[in-house]
Amino acid sequence: MKAAIIGGGIGGMMGALFLSRQGIDVTIYEKENRLGGRLSFIERGGFRIDEGPTIVLLPEMLQQMLDEAGISRQDYELIACNPLYSIHYWDGLTYTKYPDFNRQMEEIQRVFPNEAEGFKRFMKEGKMRFEIGKQAFLEQEFSNPREFWTRNNLKKLLKLKPYQSVQKLMSAYFRDERLQAAYSLQTLYIGGDPFHAPAMYSLVPFSEHEHGVFYLKGGYASLVKILERELVRRGISIQLNSNVAKIIKTGQRVTGLETAEGEQHYDAVIFNGDFPHLTSILHQPAKRSFVPSSGCVLLYFGLNRIYKEANVHQFLMGGNFAGHMKDVFERKQVPEDPAIYAFHPSVIDDSLAPAGKGVLYTLIPVPSDTSIVWKNQRDWIDQIISRLERGPFPGLREAIEWMEIRSPEDAETFGLFKGGSFGIAPSLFQSGVFRPQVKPYPLENLYAVGASIHPGGGIPIVMQGARLMAEQLLQDRSGKGVNVHA
């Protein structure tokens, strides 16, 4: 059996590895001159820093997916972050998160002494919700919606409280708005509004404490070369700089695809990209519209020093988090008082820069799908740097050797849907059974994988989606269930 994968992002690469283990002859078509998609590096003068994802969550799932794809654990190293990260509030207060429950309780008592019982309830109930969500939703796909709408599934779904927002759920545990923000901002990891994203996404802040936050030695994008080596070792064909213009179909069956080299025939085609773009190469109108995730302005710095007292990950909150979210998701304007994420891996990894030097990555959530010209926002970016200097990076301006900027305009040019950095938004009606599935259309042999496909965004989750895709394809091929890791 021959299968083509359109797009060499993490979903496409993992999908190829899962399928090749089952004897499928796979070819990857990638429009860029490299594999990896969002997972890539900014490299300059001996400096290297992740361009895209940085926070490694769900380490056990990540390792399990790599195991099943045939990647040895000796090929990569996960480093536990302890503390997980710090949150710096506008009023000078700092709250730090830890993987150890008792240490976290000490921090709660120190910073928010009236919130200890709420945190205990959050962790206890979060454990129950995580087990339900993982088994019923993360590990299942719903190409047949009737398999979702069962009495048992609905009972489980109600326990995840999808009718509430993440922020609303956190207000049931914490009275202080600063702590509510500390446990709802994680929806921004996948481009969602914490004031509207369904409460099932509260599994993320729970998982940070329960499973830890990790760093992949050498940078998250180091995974790309590891996966690429295995793809090459197995003889999987990789066609770079190869843009797919059309998916060819006859009736309800896909027969191949068309590139500049002509038509190529395949028994199955897998689309690995932002799902709304699929209709353009299928040459058919979209049956529904989608809302993109938030965008990001990203600042990358090469520094002449390392801030040894800083944490690897930290957040600098503005004075009005709710206002920032309204700017991003409702008003669609440049945020006046934004929250900022900063990533300084050089404190634990000296391989990223010349000796004694470091790298810094800064992300500011901003609106997607706007007419904002980000190159005209230099004064705003200068204010971001000032915020970083007043926080954990004093003297930053003097330490900068170089800086690069990426905006939603750059993301859209790269091919991300309407400049959103995380695929389609994780809203209620773009989640679970309402999200595009691994078999998205009633076509016999067309499949999909990626951040916009169920179960959603985040590297381990996209890997899980690749596994679900491979299982569905193999089930269709054989007419019975197949484990891709058998």
C-alpha positions in Angstrom: 0.0 0.0 0.0 1.3 3.5 -0.9 0.4 6.6 1.1 1.3 10.2 0.6 1.5 12.7 3.5 1.1 16.4 2.5 3.2 18.3 5.0 6.2 17.3 7.0 5.3 18.8 10.4 5.4 16.8 13.6 2.1 15.2 12.7 3.2 14.2 9.3 6.6 12.8 10.4 5.0 10.8 13.3 2.3 9.6 11.0 4.9 8.3 8.5 6.8 6.5 11.2 3.6 4.8 12.6 2.5 3.8 9.1 5.9 2.5 7.9 6.1 0.2 10.9 3.0 -1.5 9.5 4.6 -1.9 6.0 3.0 1.1 4.4 5.1 2.7 1.7 5.0 6.4 2.6 6.1 9.6 0.8 6.2 13.0 2.5 5.6 16.1 0.4 6.8 19.3 2.2 6.5 22.7 0.6 9.4 24.2 2.6 13.1 23.2 2.3 13.0 21.5 5.7 10.8 19.2 7.8 9.4 20.1 11.2 6.7 22.7 10.5 6.2 24.9 13.6 9.0 22.9 15.3 12.2 24.7 14.1 15.1 26.8 15.3 16.3 30.4 14.9 20.0 30.0 14.3 22.5 32.9 14.1 26.2 33.2 14.7 26.5 30.2 17.0 23.2 30.9 18.8 20.2 28.5 18.5 16.8 28.9 20.0 13.4 27.2 19.4 11.3 29.2 17.0 8.0 27.5 18.0 7.0 25.3 20.9 9.2 25.4 24.0 7.2 23.9 27.0 7.3 20.1 27.1 4.1 18.8 28.8 2.7 15.3 29.2 6.2 13.7 29.2 4.9 10.2 29.6 2.6 10.6 26.5 5.5 12.1 24.5 7.8 9.2 25.4 5.1 6.6 24.7 4.4 8.0 21.3 8.1 8.1 20.4 8.5 4.6 21.7 5.7 3.4 19.5 7.1 5.2 16.5 10.4 3.4 17.0 12.5 6.2 18.5 14.9 5.1 21.3 14.9 7.1 24.5 18.7 7.2 24.3 18.2 9.6 21.3 16.9 12.5 23.4 17.0 13.8 27.0 14.1 15.3 28.9 15.1 17.6 31.8 12.6 18.3 34.5 12.0 22.0 35.3 12.0 22.6 39.1 10.5 25.1 39.7 8.0 24.7 36.8 7.9 28.5 36.3 7.3 31.8 38.0 4.5 34.3 37.5 5.4 37.9 38.1 2.4 40.1 38.8 2.1 43.8 38.0 2.0 44.7 41.7 5.4 43.1 42.4 4.1 39.8 43.7 5.8 36.6 42.4 4.1 33.2 42.6 6.2 30.1 41.7 4.9 26.7 40.7 6.6 23.5 41.7 6.2 19.8 40.7 6.1 18.7 44.4 2.7 19.0 46.1 4.1 19.8 49.6 6.5 22.5 48.2 3.6 24.0 46.3 1.5 24.1 49.4 4.2 26.1 51.2 4.3 28.5 48.3 0.5 28.9 48.4 0.7 29.6 52.1 3.4 32.1 51.5 1.8 34.1 48.7 -2.0 33.3 48.9 -2.5 32.0 52.5 -6.3 31.9 52.1 -6.3 29.7 49.0 -4.7 26.4 50.3 -7.9 24.5 50.5 -8.9 25.6 47.0 -5.6 24.3 45.6 -6.1 20.9 47.3 -9.6 20.6 45.7 -8.2 21.7 42.4 -5.6 18.9 42.4 -8.0 16.2 43.7 -10.8 17.0 41.3 -8.3 17.6 38.5 -6.9 14.1 38.8 -10.4 12.7 38.3 -11.1 14.9 35.3 -7.7 14.1 33.7 -8.3 10.4 33.8 -11.8 10.9 32.2 -10.5 13.3 29.6 -7.5 11.2 28.6 -9.4 7.9 28.2 -12.6 9.3 26.7 -11.3 12.0 24.5 -7.5 12.2 24.0 -7.3 8.5 23.2 -10.4 8.3 21.0 -11.3 9.7 17.6 -14.8 10.5 16.4 -14.9 10.2 12.6 -18.2 8.5 13.3 -20.0 11.0 15.6 -22.5 8.4 16.8 -19.6 6.8 18.7 -19.3 10.1 20.7 -22.9 10.7 21.5 -23.4 7.8 23.9 -24.9 8.0 27.3 -21.6 6.9 28.9 -19.6 9.6 27.0 -22.1 12.3 27.8 -21.8 11.4 31.5 -18.1 11.7 31.3 -18.3 15.0 29.3 -20.5 16.6 31.9 -17.9 15.8 34.6 -15.5 17.9 32.5 -17.9 20.9 32.7 -17.6 22.0 29.0 -20.4 24.5 29.6 -18.1 26.5 31.8 -15.0 28.4 30.7 -11.6 27.5 32.2 -11.6 30.9 34.0 -15.0 30.3 35.5 -14.0 26.9 36.7 -10.9 28.3 38.4 -13.0 30.9 40.2 -14.7 28.0 41.9 -11.3 27.1 43.4 -9.6 30.4 43.9 -11.0 33.7 45.1 -7.9 35.8 44.2 -8.1 36.9 40.5 -4.3 36.6 40.3 -4.4 32.9 41.2 -7.4 32.4 38.8 -5.2 33.8 36.0 -2.3 31.5 37.1 -4.4 28.5 36.5 -6.3 29.6 33.4 -3.6 31.2 31.2 -2.6 27.8 30.0 -5.3 27.8 27.3 -3.0 30.3 25.6 -0.5 27.4 25.0 -2.9 26.3 22.3 -4.2 29.8 21.3 -7.4 29.7 23.3 -9.2 32.4 25.3 -9.3 31.3 29.0 -12.5 33.3 29.5 -14.3 31.3 26.8 -12.4 28.0 26.2 -14.3 25.1 27.7 -13.3 23.9 31.2 -12.0 20.6 29.8 -8.8 22.5 29.0 -8.2 22.9 32.7 -6.5 19.5 32.3 -3.4 21.4 31.2 -2.7 23.4 34.5 -3.4 20.3 36.5 -1.0 18.2 34.4 1.8 20.7 34.9 1.8 19.9 38.6 0.9 16.2 38.3 3.2 15.3 35.4 5.7 18.1 35.4 7.1 20.7 32.9 10.1 19.5 31.0 12.8 20.9 28.7 14.2 18.8 25.8 18.0 19.1 25.8 19.2 21.0 22.8 15.8 22.5 22.2 12.4 21.1 21.4 13.1 21.3 17.7 16.0 18.8 18.2 13.2 16.2 17.7 13.0 17.0 14.0 16.5 15.7 13.2 15.9 12.7 15.4 12.7 11.8 13.5 14.2 12.7 10.2 17.1 10.3 10.8 14.7 7.5 11.5 12.6 8.4 8.4 15.7 8.2 6.2 16.9 5.0 7.9 13.6 3.3 6.9 13.8 4.5 3.3 10.7 6.8 3.6 10.7 9.2 0.6 10.9 12.9 1.6 10.2 15.4 -1.1 11.2 18.9 0.0 10.3 22.1 -1.8 7.4 20.2 -3.2 4.1 22.0 -3.1 0.9 20.0 -3.6 -1.5 21.8 -5.9 -4.3 19.4 -5.9 -5.7 16.2 -4.3 -7.1 14.0 -7.1 -10.3 12.1 -6.4 -12.7 10.0 -8.4 -16.2 9.8 -6.9 -15.8 9.1 -3.2 -12.2 7.9 -3.5 -8.9 9.8 -3.5 -6.5 8.5 -6.1 -3.4 10.7 -5.6 -2.1 14.2 -5.8 -0.6 16.7 -8.2 2.6 18.6 -7.8 4.8 20.6 -10.3 6.2 17.2 -11.3 2.8 16.0 -12.4 0.3 13.5 -11.0 1.3 10.9 -8.5 -1.0 8.0 -7.6 -1.5 6.7 -4.0 -3.8 4.4 -2.2 -4.3 6.9 0.7 -3.5 10.6 1.2 -3.0 12.3 4.6 -3.2 16.0 5.0 -0.8 17.5 7.7 -1.5 21.2 7.8 -3.9 23.8 9.1 -7.2 22.0 8.3 -9.1 25.0 6.7 -6.5 25.0 3.9 -7.5 21.4 2.9 -10.5 22.6 0.8 -8.2 24.6 -1.5 -6.3 21.5 -2.7 -9.4 19.4 -2.7 -10.9 22.0 -5.0 -14.2 22.0 -3.2 -16.1 24.6 -1.1 -15.8 24.5 2.6 -18.8 23.2 4.4 -18.2 25.2 7.6 -16.1 28.2 8.6 -13.5 28.1 11.4 -12.2 30.6 13.9 -8.4 30.7 14.1 -6.4 30.5 17.4 -4.7 33.6 18.7 -1.6 34.9 17.1 1.8 35.7 18.7 4.4 38.3 18.4 7.7 36.5 19.1 11.0 38.2 20.0 14.2 36.1 19.8 17.4 37.4 21.4 21.0 36.5 21.3 22.5 37.8 24.6 26.1 38.4 25.8 25.2 36.9 29.2 23.1 34.4 31.0 20.6 35.4 33.7 21.6 32.7 36.1 18.9 33.7 38.7 16.1 33.4 36.2 13.9 30.4 35.7 13.7 28.6 32.4 10.0 29.6 32.0 8.3 32.6 33.4 5.3 34.8 32.9 5.1 38.6 33.4 1.4 39.5 33.9 0.0 42.9 33.1 -2.3 44.8 35.4 -5.5 43.6 33.6 -5.3 40.1 32.3 -9.0 40.1 31.3 -8.4 43.3 29.3 -5.5 41.7 27.5 -7.7 38.7 26.5 -10.4 41.1 25.3 -7.8 42.9 23.1 -6.8 39.6 21.6 -10.0 37.7 21.2 -12.7 40.4 21.0 -11.4 43.9 20.3 -8.7 42.5 17.9 -6.3 45.3 18.7 -2.7 45.7 19.8 -2.8 44.8 23.5 -2.2 47.8 25.7 -1.1 45.9 28.8 -0.1 42.4 27.7 1.0 39.4 29.7 4.3 38.1 28.4 5.9 34.6 28.4 9.7 34.4 28.6 11.9 31.4 27.9 15.6 31.4 28.9 16.9 27.8 28.5 20.5 28.9 28.7 20.3 28.6 32.5 20.2 24.8 32.1 21.6 24.2 28.6 25.0 25.7 27.5 24.8 24.2 24.0 22.5 27.0 22.7 25.1 29.8 22.5 28.8 30.6 22.6 30.5 30.2 25.9 29.1 32.6 28.6 26.3 33.8 26.3 22.6 33.0 26.2 19.4 33.0 24.3 16.0 34.5 25.2 12.6 33.9 23.6 9.6 36.1 24.4 6.0 35.5 23.3 3.1 38.0 23.5 -0.4 36.7 22.7 -1.9 39.0 20.1 -5.0 38.8 17.8 -5.0 36.8 14.5 -7.0 37.6 11.4 -6.5 41.4 11.6 -5.1 44.1 9.4 -2.6 45.2 12.0 0.8 45.9 10.4 3.2 44.6 13.1 6.3 46.1 11.5 4.9 49.5 12.5 4.7 48.5 16.1 8.3 49.3 17.1 7.4 51.5 20.0 5.1 48.7 21.4 8.0 46.2 21.1 10.3 48.7 22.8 7.8 48.7 25.7 7.9 44.9 25.9 11.7 45.1 26.2 11.3 47.7 29.0 8.9 45.3 30.8 11.4 42.5 30.6 14.1 44.8 32.0 11.9 45.8 34.9 11.3 42.1 35.6 13.7 39.2 35.7 16.1 40.5 33.0 17.7 43.8 34.2 20.1 45.4 31.8 18.6 43.5 28.9 19.1 46.2 26.3 22.8 46.2 26.9 23.0 42.4 26.8 21.3 42.1 23.4 23.7 41.1 20.5 20.9 40.5 18.0 17.1 40.4 17.9 14.6 38.8 15.5 10.9 39.3 15.4 8.1 37.1 14.1 4.5 38.3 13.8 1.1 36.9 12.7 1.8 38.3 9.3 4.9 36.0 9.1 2.8 33.1 10.4 0.2 33.6 7.7 2.9 33.8 5.0 4.3 30.5 6.3 0.9 28.9 5.9 -0.7 29.2 9.4 -4.5 29.7 9.2 -5.2 33.5 9.3 -2.0 34.1 11.2 -3.1 32.0 14.2 -0.1 30.2 15.8 -2.0 27.1 17.0 -4.4 26.1 14.2 -8.1 26.6 14.8 -9.1 28.0 18.2 -10.0 25.5 21.0 -13.5 26.8 21.5 -16.4 24.6 22.5 -17.7 24.0 19.0 -14.1 23.4 17.7 -13.3 20.8 20.3 -13.9 17.1 20.7 -16.5 15.7 18.3 -16.9 19.2 16.8 -13.3 19.5 15.8 -12.2 18.1 12.4 -11.4 14.4 12.8 -8.6 12.2 11.4 -11.0 11.1 8.7 -12.6 14.5 8.0 -14.7 13.8 4.9 -16.8 10.9 3.6 -14.0 10.0 1.2 -12.7 6.5 1.5 -9.0 7.1 1.9 -8.4 10.8 2.8 -7.1 11.4 6.3 -5.8 14.4 8.3 -3.5 15.1 11.2 -2.1 18.2 12.9 -2.9 20.9 15.5 -6.3 21.7 13.9 -7.4 18.0 14.0 -8.8 16.2 17.0 -7.5 15.7 19.7 -5.8 19.1 19.2 -2.6 21.1 19.6 0.6 20.7 21.6 3.3 18.3 20.4 2.4 15.2 22.4 -1.3 15.7 21.5 -0.5 16.0 17.8 1.6 12.9 18.1 -1.4 11.1 19.6 -3.5 12.4 16.7 -1.0 10.9 14.3 -1.4 7.6 16.1 -5.2 7.8 15.9 -4.9 8.6 12.2 -2.7 5.6 11.5 -5.0 3.3 13.4 -8.0 4.5 11.4 -6.2 4.1 8.1 -5.1 0.6 9.0 -8.6 -0.3 10.3 -10.1 0.9 7.0 -7.5 -1.1 5.1 -8.1 -4.3 7.0 -11.7 -3.9 8.0 -10.8 -4.5 11.6 -9.1 -2.8 14.5 -5.3 -2.5 14.4 -2.8 -1.3 16.9 -0.1 0.7 15.2 2.5 -0.4 17.8 1.7 -4.1 17.6 
